[in-house]
Amino acid sequence: MEDDRGLAASGPVTTLEPAPDGVAAPGLGRGAPTLEDVARVAGVSRATVSRVVNGKRAVAPEIQNVVKAAIATTGYVPNLAARSLVTRRTGAVIVVVSGVEDQGHEGALSTIDFADPFFGRIVGGLLRALRPHDVDPILMLAETDNDRARVLSTLRNGNADGALVVSTRADDPMPGLLVDAGLPAVMFARPSHPIPLSFVDVANRDGAGLAAEHLVSRGCRHVAAVSGPIDVGSAADRLSGFRDAMARHGQAFVAAEFGNFTFESGVKAMTSLLGRYADIDGVFAANDLMALGAIEALHVAGRRVPDDVRVIGFDDSSVGALTRPSLTSVRQPIEEMAIEMAKILLDTIAEPDRRVTSVIFEPSLHIRDSA
C-alpha cells in the first residue's frame, strides 16, 4: 500500500547517495537497472517511479527528489522508445532552415551563411532552452519541395514533436505548409505573409532608427544604406525605418544598394554606392557581415573608417566586436529570442490548442570605433 504521496507504507525513505563508479547499488545485480530496481531502492511503487520518469502526472517534490536520487544510485537509464509510447512525445524537435541556397536558380546567392555568428547564436539559444527539458534539436534544410515534404513527413510520422523555423526567404512556403498541416511550429522573425503562426522578432524599424540618430549625431549628412533583400521582411523594415528616421532630420534621400546578408554582397553593394555617390559620409548596413564588407570596400577605395565614413551594422555579433575598427552595431538579443522561441514551441506541444503568439524584443545600439 502507498500513502497519498506515493511512499511505501513500510517506513520512511532516507537520503540516498550515488554508488561509486563500478560498484553495484545495494541489493541490485549486475544487469541493467529497471523501474522495479529504482522503486525498491526509493521505497515507492513502480507506478510512482514511472510517473516521475515520464512526467505524466504530478508527484510531490519530495517524492521526485527521492526517486531521482534512486535513479542516480541505481544508474537507471529510461527507455526512450518506451517512454515515447506513454507520453506520445519523441523528445526531439526540428530546426528547419530555409534560405541556405536557392537551388532553383543557377548562381543564386546564399542568404543564410552557416559561418555567420547569427546562426550559431540562434542554435546556442535553442540548446540552452531545450536541454533542461531533455529535448534534442534535429537540423533539416527546406530548400526544395522534397526537403519540405521530408520535414512534414518527419512530424506527421511522430519522429519529432514540432518545428523551429529559421528562414530568410520571402517566398518560403514552409511556414504555410506547417500551418495547413496543423503542426506545432514557431518562426524566428515575422512571417513574410500574415499567417496564424507564432513568432519572435526584434523591433527592426526602431533599431534602424537608432542607427540613423547616431549617424546624425556624429555629423553625417550624406548617408547610404546597404540593405538585405527587399522582399525579406526584416530587411524591408530596417531600410524603411532608417529612411524614415533620416527624413525626420531633413535628409530626404538615402541611397541604397541591396545585398543578401553576406560579406561579399556588402563589398559589392558598397563599391556600387561609392561609384555613384562619392560624398557618402555615413553607412547603415542591415547586418554585421555586410557592414564588414562595406568597410572592406571603403578601405580599398581609400576611404577611412570612421574618419571619412562612419559605418553601423545590425546584429551586434562577436565578429564585429573583434574587427579593426570595431563595429558599431544595433544589437538584437538573438540568444534570448531563440530561448523564447523554444519556450513557445514547448508550450504549444504541451497545449496544442494554445493561441498563436508573438514576442517582439527591443534593440539597443552598441557604440564602438566604426561610428
C-alpha positions in Angstrom: 0.0 0.0 0.0 1.1 3.6 -0.7 0.0 6.7 1.1 -1.4 9.6 -1.0 2.2 10.9 -1.6 3.3 7.7 -3.3 5.5 6.5 -0.4 5.5 2.8 0.6 3.7 2.3 3.9 6.6 0.2 5.3 8.6 3.2 6.5 10.5 6.4 5.8 12.9 6.9 2.9 16.4 8.1 3.7 18.6 10.4 1.6 20.5 8.3 -1.0 24.0 8.8 -2.4 25.0 7.6 -5.8 27.0 4.3 -5.8 30.7 4.7 -6.6 31.6 4.0 -10.2 31.8 0.3 -11.0 30.0 -0.7 -7.8 26.5 -2.1 -8.0 23.9 -0.4 -5.9 22.9 -2.2 -2.7 20.6 -5.2 -3.4 21.0 -5.0 -7.2 22.5 -7.4 -9.7 24.9 -6.6 -12.5 22.1 -6.4 -15.1 20.7 -3.2 -16.5 18.7 -1.4 -13.7 14.9 -1.5 -14.1 12.0 0.6 -12.9 11.5 -2.1 -10.2 15.1 -1.6 -9.0 14.6 2.1 -8.7 11.3 1.6 -6.9 12.9 -0.9 -4.4 15.7 1.5 -3.6 13.4 4.5 -3.3 10.8 2.7 -1.3 8.0 3.7 -3.6 5.8 1.8 -6.1 6.8 1.2 -9.7 3.9 3.4 -10.8 5.3 6.3 -8.8 8.7 5.9 -10.5 7.1 5.7 -13.9 5.2 9.0 -13.2 8.4 10.7 -12.2 10.3 9.4 -15.2 7.6 10.2 -17.7 6.4 13.5 -16.2 2.9 12.3 -16.9 1.3 13.1 -13.6 2.1 15.5 -10.7 4.2 13.9 -8.0 5.1 15.7 -4.7 8.5 17.4 -5.0 10.0 15.5 -2.1 9.0 12.2 -3.7 10.5 13.3 -7.0 13.8 14.0 -5.2 13.8 10.6 -3.6 13.1 8.9 -6.9 15.7 10.9 -8.7 18.3 10.0 -6.0 17.4 6.4 -6.5 17.8 6.7 -10.3 21.3 8.1 -9.6 22.1 5.3 -7.2 21.0 2.5 -9.5 22.3 4.1 -12.7 18.8 3.5 -14.3 18.5 4.9 -17.9 14.9 5.4 -19.2 14.0 3.5 -22.3 13.2 6.5 -24.6 11.2 4.4 -27.1 9.0 3.0 -24.3 8.6 6.4 -22.8 7.5 8.0 -26.1 4.7 5.4 -26.3 3.5 6.6 -22.9 3.9 10.4 -23.4 3.4 10.5 -27.2 6.4 12.7 -27.3 9.7 12.0 -29.0 11.9 14.3 -27.1 13.0 15.9 -30.4 12.1 19.0 -32.4 13.2 20.0 -35.9 15.2 23.2 -36.6 14.1 24.0 -40.1 16.4 26.2 -42.1 15.4 27.9 -45.4 17.4 30.3 -47.4 20.8 28.5 -47.3 20.7 28.5 -51.1 18.3 28.8 -53.9 18.7 25.6 -55.8 16.3 26.6 -58.5 18.4 29.4 -59.9 21.9 28.8 -61.1 24.4 31.2 -59.5 21.9 32.4 -56.9 23.5 33.7 -53.7 23.2 32.2 -50.3 21.0 34.1 -47.8 21.9 32.1 -44.7 25.6 31.5 -44.1 26.4 28.8 -41.5 29.7 30.6 -40.8 27.7 33.7 -39.8 27.7 34.1 -36.0 24.0 34.9 -36.3 23.0 31.3 -36.9 25.4 30.0 -34.2 23.8 32.3 -31.7 20.3 31.0 -32.6 21.4 27.4 -32.2 23.1 28.2 -28.9 20.0 29.8 -27.5 17.8 26.9 -28.6 20.2 24.4 -26.9 20.0 26.4 -23.7 16.3 26.3 -23.7 15.7 22.7 -24.9 18.4 20.8 -22.9 16.7 21.2 -19.4 13.6 19.5 -20.9 15.6 16.6 -22.4 14.6 17.8 -25.9 17.1 17.4 -28.8 17.1 19.6 -32.0 17.3 17.9 -35.4 18.6 20.2 -38.2 16.8 19.9 -41.5 17.1 22.1 -44.6 14.0 23.1 -46.5 15.2 24.4 -49.9 13.2 22.2 -52.3 9.8 20.6 -52.4 11.3 17.2 -51.5 13.0 18.8 -48.5 9.8 20.3 -47.3 7.9 17.0 -47.8 10.6 15.3 -45.6 10.0 17.9 -42.8 6.3 17.4 -42.9 6.6 13.6 -43.0 9.0 13.6 -40.0 6.5 15.5 -38.0 3.4 13.6 -39.2 5.0 10.2 -38.5 5.8 11.2 -34.9 9.5 11.4 -35.3 9.6 14.9 -33.9 7.2 16.9 -31.8 7.4 20.3 -33.5 9.4 22.7 -35.7 11.5 25.8 -35.1 11.7 27.7 -38.4 14.6 30.0 -39.4 14.1 31.4 -42.9 15.3 34.4 -44.9 13.2 33.6 -48.0 10.2 35.9 -48.5 8.5 33.3 -50.7 9.2 30.4 -48.4 6.2 28.0 -48.5 7.4 26.1 -45.4 5.6 28.2 -42.7 2.3 28.0 -44.6 2.6 24.2 -45.1 3.1 23.7 -41.4 0.1 25.8 -40.6 -2.1 24.0 -43.2 -1.0 20.7 -41.7 -1.9 21.8 -38.2 1.6 21.0 -36.9 3.3 22.8 -33.9 5.8 25.4 -35.2 7.4 28.7 -34.3 9.3 31.1 -36.5 12.4 33.2 -35.9 11.2 36.6 -37.4 7.8 37.6 -38.5 6.4 35.6 -41.5 6.6 37.5 -44.8 2.8 37.0 -45.2 0.2 37.1 -42.4 -0.5 33.5 -41.3 -1.6 32.1 -37.9 1.9 31.1 -36.8 3.7 32.1 -33.6 6.9 34.0 -34.0 9.6 36.0 -32.2 11.2 39.1 -33.7 13.1 42.3 -32.9 11.7 45.8 -33.5 13.6 46.2 -36.7 12.4 49.7 -37.6 13.3 51.0 -34.2 16.7 49.5 -34.4 17.4 51.2 -37.8 16.1 54.4 -36.2 18.8 54.1 -33.5 21.4 53.8 -36.3 20.1 56.9 -38.1 20.0 59.0 -34.9 23.6 58.1 -34.1 24.9 58.9 -37.6 23.1 62.3 -37.5 24.6 63.0 -34.0 28.1 62.3 -35.5 27.5 65.0 -38.2 26.8 62.7 -41.2 24.9 64.5 -43.9 25.3 62.2 -46.9 24.2 58.7 -45.7 23.6 55.5 -47.6 22.2 52.0 -46.8 23.4 48.5 -47.6 20.1 46.7 -47.4 19.2 43.0 -47.3 16.8 41.6 -50.0 13.9 44.0 -50.1 11.4 41.1 -50.2 12.6 39.9 -46.8 10.5 41.4 -44.1 13.3 42.3 -41.7 15.4 43.9 -44.4 12.5 46.0 -45.7 11.7 47.1 -42.1 15.3 48.1 -41.4 15.6 50.1 -44.7 12.3 51.9 -44.3 12.9 52.6 -40.6 16.3 54.1 -41.4 14.9 56.2 -44.2 12.0 57.5 -42.1 14.4 58.5 -39.2 16.7 60.3 -41.6 13.7 62.1 -43.2 12.8 63.5 -39.7 16.2 65.1 -39.8 15.7 66.7 -43.2 17.6 64.1 -45.2 15.0 63.3 -47.8 17.1 60.9 -49.9 19.0 57.9 -48.7 20.7 55.9 -51.5 20.6 52.1 -51.1 22.1 49.0 -52.6 20.9 45.5 -51.9 22.9 42.6 -50.7 21.9 39.2 -49.2 23.4 39.4 -45.7 26.8 38.0 -46.8 30.3 39.7 -46.6 30.8 39.5 -50.3 27.4 41.2 -51.1 28.4 44.0 -48.7 31.6 44.6 -50.6 29.7 44.7 -53.9 26.9 47.0 -52.6 29.3 49.5 -51.1 31.5 49.5 -54.2 28.4 50.3 -56.3 27.4 53.1 -53.9 30.8 54.7 -54.0 30.8 54.7 -57.8 27.6 56.7 -57.8 27.9 58.9 -54.7 31.4 59.9 -53.9 30.4 62.1 -50.9 29.0 59.4 -48.7 30.0 60.0 -45.1 27.7 57.5 -43.2 26.5 54.0 -43.9 24.0 51.7 -42.3 24.1 48.0 -43.2 21.3 45.6 -42.5 23.6 43.1 -40.8 27.1 42.9 -39.5 28.6 40.8 -42.3 27.5 43.3 -44.9 28.8 46.2 -42.7 32.2 44.5 -42.6 32.0 44.0 -46.4 31.3 47.7 -46.7 34.3 48.6 -44.6 36.5 46.5 -46.8 35.2 48.2 -49.9 35.8 51.6 -48.3 39.3 50.6 -47.4 40.0 49.5 -51.0 38.7 52.9 -52.2 41.0 54.8 -49.8 38.2 55.9 -47.5 39.0 55.8 -43.8 36.5 54.5 -41.2 35.4 56.3 -39.2 37.4 59.5 -40.2 35.9 59.7 -43.7 32.9 57.4 -43.4 31.1 56.1 -40.4 29.6 52.6 -40.6 26.9 50.9 -38.4 25.8 47.3 -38.7 22.9 45.3 -37.3 23.1 42.2 -35.0 26.0 43.1 -32.7 27.8 39.8 -33.5 31.0 38.8 -31.8 33.0 39.1 -35.1 32.1 42.8 -35.4 33.4 43.5 -31.9 36.8 41.8 -32.8 37.5 43.6 -36.1 39.6 46.8 -36.5 37.9 49.2 -36.4 35.5 47.5 -34.1 32.0 47.7 -35.4 29.2 49.9 -34.0 26.1 47.8 -34.3 22.4 47.6 -33.4 22.0 44.7 -31.1 19.2 42.2 -31.4 19.2 39.8 -28.5 19.4 36.7 -30.6 20.1 34.2 -27.9 17.2 35.5 -25.8 14.9 35.4 -28.9 15.9 31.8 -29.6 15.2 30.8 -26.0 11.8 32.4 -26.1 11.1 30.7 -29.5 11.8 27.3 -28.0 9.7 28.0 -24.9 6.7 28.9 -27.1 7.1 25.7 -29.1 7.4 23.6 -25.9 4.2 25.3 -24.6 2.4 24.7 -27.8 3.4 21.0 -27.9 2.1 20.6 -24.3 -1.1 22.6 -25.1 -2.0 22.1 -28.8 -5.0 24.4 -28.6 -2.8 27.3 -27.3 -3.4 30.5 -29.2 -0.6 31.7 -31.6 1.5 34.4 -30.1 4.3 36.9 -30.9 7.1 38.3 -28.8 8.9 41.4 -30.0 12.3 42.3 -28.5 13.7 45.8 -28.2 17.0 46.6 -29.9 19.9 48.7 -28.5 22.9 50.4 -30.0 26.4 49.3 -29.1 28.8 52.1 -29.9 32.3 51.1 -30.9 35.0 52.6 -33.2 33.5 52.4 -36.7 30.9 55.2 -35.9 
